[in-house]
Every structure is written in structure tokens, then in C-alpha cells.
């Protein structure tokens, strides 16, 4: 009996997750949250390295948004487990493990983004904005060199 209740809870959680994530995927397919820039949708696809850098930036942004969203969901789940298992030390311990693991994972993801951003700024000599603006900097330097 307990096994069926557990499986039912798992199915409900999975269904809820799919129903929450499905609109996000649909919006991505409609182009409301574009990953590929408009300049790559024409004949011949992406025309420069800057377009590929923009695709990479869009993927990183989407990955961070998804990671933050999933972290919030997991923090809520851990909080729920903590509140419903106050009498059980084993349940409280599992909830604390979830809290710690999610916090560490989120810090790793955001620290990785900061490291990549700092490294790209250092390698290109840029002193402003995110690293995906490097193409604008290089383009402005190329135009000023020919002028």
C-alpha cells in the first residue's frame, strides 16, 4: 500500500514538473525566448563568430535561468520535507542534505559563470559589460582601424 502512495506522489510531482516546464519549451520553440539569433535564421545560417558567441551566451543564460528555477523548486521541496518530518531526525537530516547540496550546486554554477566572464574579459582586454559584448568591441576597433 505504501509503495503505491509513494509511486502516486512521484507521478504527481513529475506531472507537475512537466506542466510547469512545457510552456517554457513551447515559448522557446515560438521564438519568444530565442536561443539562435535572428541573423542565423537567414540563408546560409550564422555568418560570423559573433553569432556563435551570441548563441553561446543565450545557452548560458537559459542554463542559468533553469538552474535558478530548479534550485528554487528544490529549496521548496527541502523546506517541505523539513517541516513535515520535524519528528523524524532521519527526515530532517535528508532535508538538510538537500538544502546543502542545492546551495553548493547553485554556488558552483554561478561561480563558474563569473570565472568564464572574468576570463573572457581578461583575454580580450574588455573592461565593460558581459563577455558576449566582445564582438561589439572588436567590431568598433576594426571600424576605427579602417577609418
C-alpha positions in Angstrom: 0.0 0.0 0.0 2.8 2.4 1.0 4.6 1.7 -2.3 1.5 2.7 -4.3 1.2 6.0 -2.4 4.8 6.7 -3.0 4.6 6.0 -6.7 1.4 8.2 -6.9 3.3 11.1 -5.3 6.2 10.6 -7.7 3.9 10.7 -10.7 2.1 13.8 -9.4 5.4 15.5 -8.9 6.6 14.5 -12.4 3.3 15.6 -13.9 3.6 19.0 -12.2 7.2 19.5 -13.3 6.2 18.7 -16.9 3.3 21.0 -16.8 5.5 23.8 -15.4 8.3 23.2 -17.9 6.2 22.5 -21.0 5.2 26.2 -21.6 8.9 27.2 -21.3 9.8 24.8 -24.1 6.9 25.9 -26.2 7.9 29.6 -25.8 11.4 28.7 -26.9 10.0 27.0 -30.0 7.9 30.0 -30.8 10.9 32.3 -30.6 9.7 34.2 -27.6 12.9 33.1 -25.8 15.3 32.8 -28.7 18.5 30.8 -28.4 19.5 31.3 -32.1 19.8 35.0 -33.1 17.8 36.3 -36.0 20.9 36.8 -38.1 21.4 33.0 -38.1 17.9 32.3 -39.4 18.5 33.5 -42.9 20.1 31.7 -45.9 23.5 30.4 -45.0 23.0 30.3 -41.3 25.3 32.1 -38.9 27.7 34.4 -40.8 30.3 35.2 -38.2 32.0 34.1 -35.0 30.0 36.8 -33.2 26.7 34.9 -34.0 28.2 31.8 -32.4 29.2 33.8 -29.4 25.6 35.1 -29.1 24.3 31.5 -29.3 26.7 30.5 -26.5 25.6 33.5 -24.4 21.9 32.6 -25.0 22.5 29.0 -24.0 24.4 30.1 -20.8 21.6 32.5 -19.9 18.9 29.8 -20.4 21.0 27.3 -18.4 21.4 29.7 -15.5 17.6 30.5 -15.6 16.8 26.8 -15.5 19.3 26.2 -12.7 17.9 29.0 -10.6 14.4 27.8 -11.2 15.2 24.2 -10.3 17.1 25.5 -7.2 14.1 27.3 -6.0 11.9 24.2 -6.6 14.4 22.1 -4.7 14.7 24.6 -1.8 10.9 24.5 -1.6 10.9 20.7 -1.6 13.6 20.6 1.1 11.6 23.1 3.2 8.5 20.9 2.8 10.4 17.8 3.8 11.9 19.7 6.8 8.5 20.9 8.0 6.7 17.6 7.5 9.4 15.5 9.2 10.2 17.5 12.3 9.5 14.5 14.5 11.8 12.3 12.4 15.5 13.0 12.8 16.2 11.0 9.6 13.8 13.2 7.6 15.3 16.4 9.0 18.8 15.1 8.1 17.7 14.4 4.5 16.1 17.8 4.2 19.3 19.5 5.4 21.3 17.5 2.9 19.1 18.7 0.1 19.4 22.3 1.3 23.2 22.0 1.4 23.5 20.2 -1.9 21.3 22.7 -3.7 23.1 25.6 -2.2 26.5 24.2 -3.2 25.4 23.4 -6.7 23.9 26.9 -7.2 27.2 28.5 -5.9 29.2 26.3 -8.3 27.1 27.2 -11.3 27.2 31.0 -10.5 30.9 30.9 -9.7 31.6 29.1 -13.0 29.7 31.8 -14.8 31.7 34.5 -13.0 35.0 32.7 -13.8 34.2 32.4 -17.5 33.1 36.1 -17.7 36.3 37.3 -15.9 38.5 35.1 -18.1 36.9 36.3 -21.3 37.2 39.9 -20.2 40.9 39.4 -19.3 41.7 37.6 -22.5 40.1 40.3 -24.7 41.1 43.3 -22.6 37.5 44.4 -22.3 36.6 46.5 -19.3 32.8 46.7 -19.6 29.7 44.6 -19.7 29.4 40.8 -20.2 31.8 38.9 -22.3 29.2 38.5 -25.1 29.8 42.2 -25.9 33.3 41.3 -27.1 32.2 41.2 -30.7 30.9 44.8 -30.4 34.3 45.9 -29.0 36.2 44.1 -31.8 33.9 45.4 -34.4 34.3 49.0 -33.2 38.1 48.6 -33.1 38.1 47.2 -36.7 36.0 50.1 -37.9 38.2 52.7 -36.2 41.3 51.0 -37.7 40.0 51.3 -41.2 38.7 54.9 -40.7 
